[in-house]
Amino acid sequence: MILKTLSDVLDIERHQQESAMTADMSNLPANHPPVRFGKVGVLLVNLGTPDGTDYMSMRRYLREFLTDRRVIEWSRWKWYPILFGIVLNTRPQKVGKAYEEIWNKDKDESYLRTYTRSQAELMAEALKDHPNVTVDWAMRYGQPSIASKIDALHAAGCEKILLFPLYPQYAASTTATVNDKAFEHLMKMRWQPALRTVPPYHDDPAYIDALAVSVEKALAKLDWEPEILITSFHGIPQSYFRQGDPYHCHCMKTGRLLRERLGLPKEKFMVTFQSRFGPEEWLQPYTDKTMEKLAKDGVKRLAIMNPGFVSDCLETLEEIAGEAGEIFHHNGGEKFVHIPCLNDSPEGMGVLETVVRRELQGWV
């Protein structure tokens, strides 16, 4: 018989896998505990989100986030009195109000949760040609936790798990802490699944092209042309960079490749850094100060985007689309547009699928 379609081949492979697993199970002794095996898991992990905008939800989320030694590297004796004496008593109200402004009211959740769930669902659909692959999602801070999802994948028969921290550029305070949490949980497991971690993809052609397409689509909808395109990345303290964190280099390379792909001259493109916290000096130039200066220097039309964020969230919707736009207009700017993150768009999902398929090689 001649197989005419890829579907025929996949059906036969699926039948062979199921038959092999059934045979293996039939050979187990009668008193053997039930087990499931033979599957590969893909776990998409994003930063995290509070469960609500109320004080206790925000305090619980901020406590987990700000006690992470990868995020705040100060000594505990210096940091904890500030954190528990001041920050966790005052900041939940302020951050809660900011979240309230960009909360997904239809689903009663943050947009980061909405988009991450959607990305996992669309990834599962895209990988249907690999029936032994199971896709799920988790958050480094908040729920669902990395530990709970590793357990769920393992219980579903995943003997191998691809851990995908959703950060194109590597930083110890983002990618590394996701990996830390996953391996920390594996230390508690008797039967550990094999674990792979996805490397940074800051210079992947698929990623750069998707960013460029998102810019081109957004600007095509305008009846004006920006004088400058700003790419705003989340900042880290300068001290982290000096200790060897490659994040700044990754951001600068992403910016350079995107500028070249868009064909923009250097004077029409900038890389800036946002979201600094505390008294330390952070990566510069700062996004807010840059917006103010450009407007005061006579720039009237400006576009800004956040290539380091896979999904729109508080830092992109409230801090950039909201606050940064207000700073620009307040200081003399006239036209401003925030270009959305890739989110669960076809371009964004194309990037994630490209990375996942590459990193699954040898397992599927």
C-alpha positions in Angstrom: 0.0 0.0 0.0 1.3 3.5 -0.8 1.0 6.2 1.8 -0.3 9.3 0.2 -0.2 11.9 3.0 1.8 12.9 6.0 -1.3 12.2 8.0 -1.1 8.6 7.1 2.5 8.4 8.3 1.7 10.1 11.5 -1.3 7.8 12.2 0.9 4.8 11.8 3.6 6.2 14.0 1.0 7.1 16.7 -0.5 3.6 16.5 3.0 2.0 16.9 3.8 4.2 19.9 0.5 3.4 21.6 1.0 -0.3 20.9 4.5 -0.3 22.3 3.3 1.5 25.5 0.4 -0.9 25.9 2.8 -3.8 25.5 5.1 -2.4 28.1 2.3 -1.8 30.6 1.0 -5.4 30.1 4.4 -6.7 31.2 4.2 -5.0 34.6 3.5 -7.2 37.6 0.0 -7.1 39.1 1.1 -5.2 42.2 3.1 -2.5 40.3 2.0 1.0 41.0 0.3 2.7 38.0 2.7 4.7 35.9 2.4 6.8 32.7 5.4 7.3 30.5 6.6 7.9 26.9 5.7 11.6 26.6 7.6 14.8 26.2 6.6 18.0 27.9 7.0 21.6 26.9 6.6 24.1 29.7 6.4 27.8 28.8 7.3 30.0 31.8 6.7 33.7 32.1 7.6 36.1 34.9 4.5 36.0 37.0 1.3 37.8 38.0 -0.7 38.6 41.1 -4.1 36.8 41.4 -5.8 40.1 41.9 -5.3 43.8 42.4 -6.2 43.9 46.1 -3.7 44.6 48.8 -3.1 41.0 50.0 -2.8 39.6 46.4 -0.3 42.2 45.5 1.6 41.8 48.8 1.8 38.0 48.3 3.1 38.4 44.8 5.6 41.2 45.6 6.9 39.3 48.6 7.7 36.2 46.4 9.2 38.4 43.7 11.3 40.7 45.9 12.7 37.9 48.1 14.2 36.2 45.1 18.0 36.4 45.5 18.4 36.6 41.7 16.2 39.7 41.6 17.6 41.6 44.6 21.2 40.6 45.3 21.7 42.8 48.3 22.6 41.0 51.6 19.5 39.9 53.5 20.3 41.9 56.6 20.4 45.1 54.5 17.4 44.4 52.2 14.9 42.6 54.5 14.3 45.5 56.9 13.6 47.7 53.9 11.4 45.1 52.2 9.3 44.1 55.2 9.4 47.4 57.0 8.6 49.7 54.1 8.2 48.2 50.6 5.6 45.5 51.4 3.6 47.9 53.5 3.4 50.7 50.9 4.1 49.4 47.4 1.1 46.9 47.2 -1.4 49.7 47.1 0.5 51.6 44.4 1.2 48.6 42.2 -2.3 47.4 42.7 -3.7 50.6 41.3 -1.4 50.4 38.3 -2.5 46.8 37.6 -6.2 47.9 37.9 -5.6 50.3 35.0 -4.5 47.5 32.6 -6.4 44.5 34.2 -8.2 42.2 31.8 -11.7 42.8 33.1 -13.4 40.2 30.9 -11.3 37.4 32.4 -10.5 39.1 35.7 -6.8 38.5 35.4 -3.7 40.2 34.1 -3.0 40.2 30.4 0.3 38.4 31.1 -1.7 35.4 32.3 -4.2 35.7 29.4 -1.4 35.8 26.8 0.7 33.1 28.3 -2.2 30.7 28.5 -3.1 31.4 24.9 0.5 30.9 23.8 0.5 27.4 25.4 -2.8 26.5 23.8 -1.7 27.7 20.4 1.7 25.9 20.8 -0.2 22.6 21.6 -2.2 23.0 18.5 0.9 23.8 16.4 2.7 20.6 17.7 -0.2 18.2 16.9 2.1 16.5 14.4 4.0 15.2 17.6 1.2 13.4 19.5 3.5 12.4 22.3 4.2 16.1 23.1 2.3 17.8 25.9 2.4 21.6 26.3 1.7 23.5 29.5 2.5 26.9 31.1 3.6 28.3 34.4 4.7 31.5 36.2 7.9 32.0 38.1 6.1 34.1 40.7 2.4 33.4 41.5 0.2 30.8 40.0 0.4 28.3 38.4 3.8 27.5 39.8 6.7 25.8 38.0 6.7 23.0 40.6 3.0 22.2 40.2 3.3 22.1 36.4 6.4 19.9 36.4 4.5 17.5 38.7 1.5 17.6 36.3 3.6 16.9 33.2 5.4 14.1 35.0 2.1 12.6 36.2 0.9 12.8 32.5 3.8 10.5 31.5 6.4 13.1 30.5 9.8 11.6 31.0 11.4 14.6 29.3 10.6 18.2 29.7 11.7 21.2 27.7 11.7 24.3 30.0 11.2 27.5 28.0 11.8 30.7 30.0 10.0 33.3 27.8 12.8 35.8 27.7 14.6 36.4 24.4 17.6 38.0 26.2 19.3 36.1 29.0 19.5 37.7 32.5 20.2 36.1 35.8 17.2 37.8 37.2 14.8 36.3 34.6 16.1 33.2 32.8 18.3 31.9 35.5 15.8 32.2 38.3 13.3 30.1 36.2 15.9 27.4 35.7 16.8 27.6 39.4 13.2 27.0 40.5 12.8 24.1 38.1 16.0 22.3 39.3 15.2 23.1 42.9 11.9 21.2 42.5 13.7 18.3 40.7 15.9 18.0 43.8 12.8 16.9 45.7 11.7 14.3 43.1 12.5 10.6 43.3 11.9 9.9 39.6 13.1 13.0 37.8 12.2 13.7 34.2 15.1 14.7 31.9 15.2 18.5 31.7 16.3 20.8 28.9 16.4 24.5 29.1 15.9 26.8 26.2 18.8 29.2 25.5 18.4 32.9 24.7 17.2 33.6 21.2 17.9 37.4 21.1 19.5 37.1 17.7 17.4 34.4 16.1 16.4 35.4 12.6 12.8 34.4 13.2 12.6 36.6 16.2 14.2 39.6 14.5 11.9 39.2 11.5 8.8 38.9 13.7 9.7 42.1 15.5 10.3 43.9 12.2 6.9 42.7 10.8 5.2 43.9 14.0 6.7 47.4 13.5 5.8 47.5 9.8 2.2 46.5 10.5 1.8 49.0 13.3 3.3 52.0 11.4 1.3 51.1 8.3 -1.9 52.0 10.3 -0.7 55.5 11.1 -1.2 58.6 9.0 2.1 60.0 10.3 5.7 58.8 10.3 7.8 58.6 13.6 11.0 60.6 13.7 12.5 58.0 16.0 11.8 54.4 16.9 12.7 53.5 20.5 13.2 49.9 21.7 12.7 49.9 25.5 14.1 46.9 27.4 13.7 46.1 31.1 16.7 47.4 33.0 19.0 45.6 35.4 21.5 47.2 37.9 24.9 48.2 36.5 26.4 46.0 39.2 24.8 42.9 37.7 26.3 43.8 34.3 29.7 44.3 35.8 29.6 40.9 37.4 29.2 39.3 34.0 25.5 39.3 33.1 25.2 39.2 29.3 21.8 40.9 29.2 23.0 44.3 28.1 24.9 42.8 25.2 21.9 40.7 24.2 19.7 43.8 24.2 22.1 45.8 22.1 22.5 43.0 19.6 18.7 42.6 19.3 18.4 46.4 18.7 21.2 46.5 16.1 19.7 43.5 14.1 16.2 45.0 14.2 17.5 48.4 13.0 19.3 46.8 10.2 16.3 44.6 9.3 14.1 47.7 9.2 16.7 49.7 7.2 16.7 52.6 9.7 19.7 54.9 10.1 21.2 55.1 13.5 19.8 58.6 14.2 16.3 57.2 13.9 16.6 54.3 16.3 17.4 54.1 20.0 17.8 51.4 22.7 16.8 52.4 26.2 16.1 50.7 29.5 13.1 51.1 31.8 11.7 50.0 35.2 14.6 50.8 37.5 14.1 50.3 41.2 16.0 51.4 44.3 19.1 53.7 44.7 21.5 51.8 42.4 22.6 53.0 39.0 20.9 50.9 36.3 21.6 50.3 32.6 21.3 53.5 30.6 19.9 55.5 28.8 16.8 55.4 30.9 13.5 55.3 28.9 11.6 58.0 30.9 14.5 60.4 30.8 15.0 59.8 27.1 11.3 60.5 26.4 11.6 63.8 28.2 14.8 64.9 26.6 13.7 64.0 23.0 10.5 66.0 23.4 12.3 69.0 24.9 14.8 68.8 22.0 12.0 69.2 19.5 11.1 65.6 18.5 7.3 65.6 17.8 6.6 62.1 16.6 7.7 59.0 18.4 7.2 55.2 18.3 8.2 52.9 21.0 8.2 49.1 21.5 9.3 46.5 24.0 11.3 43.7 22.2 12.4 42.0 25.5 8.8 41.2 26.6 7.1 38.3 24.9 3.7 39.4 26.2 2.2 42.8 27.1 2.1 43.3 30.8 2.2 46.0 33.5 5.7 47.2 32.3 4.5 47.7 28.7 0.9 48.7 29.0 1.0 51.0 32.1 4.6 52.1 32.2 5.3 52.6 28.5 2.0 52.9 26.7 0.7 55.0 29.5 3.4 56.8 31.6 6.0 57.2 28.9 3.4 58.6 26.5 2.4 61.1 29.1 6.0 62.2 29.7 6.5 62.7 25.9 3.3 64.7 25.5 3.8 66.8 28.7 7.2 67.9 27.4 6.1 69.0 23.9 5.7 65.8 21.9 2.7 65.6 19.7 2.4 62.1 18.1 3.1 58.9 20.1 2.4 55.2 19.5 3.2 52.1 21.5 3.8 49.1 19.3 2.3 46.0 21.1 4.4 43.0 22.0 4.3 39.9 19.8 1.9 38.3 22.3 -0.1 35.4 20.7 0.0 36.9 17.2 0.9 34.6 14.2 4.3 36.3 14.1 4.9 35.8 17.8 3.8 32.2 17.8 5.9 31.5 14.8 9.0 32.6 16.8 8.1 30.4 19.8 7.3 27.4 17.6 10.6 27.8 15.7 12.5 27.8 19.0 10.6 24.8 20.5 10.9 22.6 17.4 14.7 23.3 17.3 15.2 22.5 21.0 13.0 19.4 20.8 15.3 17.8 18.2 16.5 14.4 19.3 13.5 14.0 21.6 10.7 13.8 19.0 
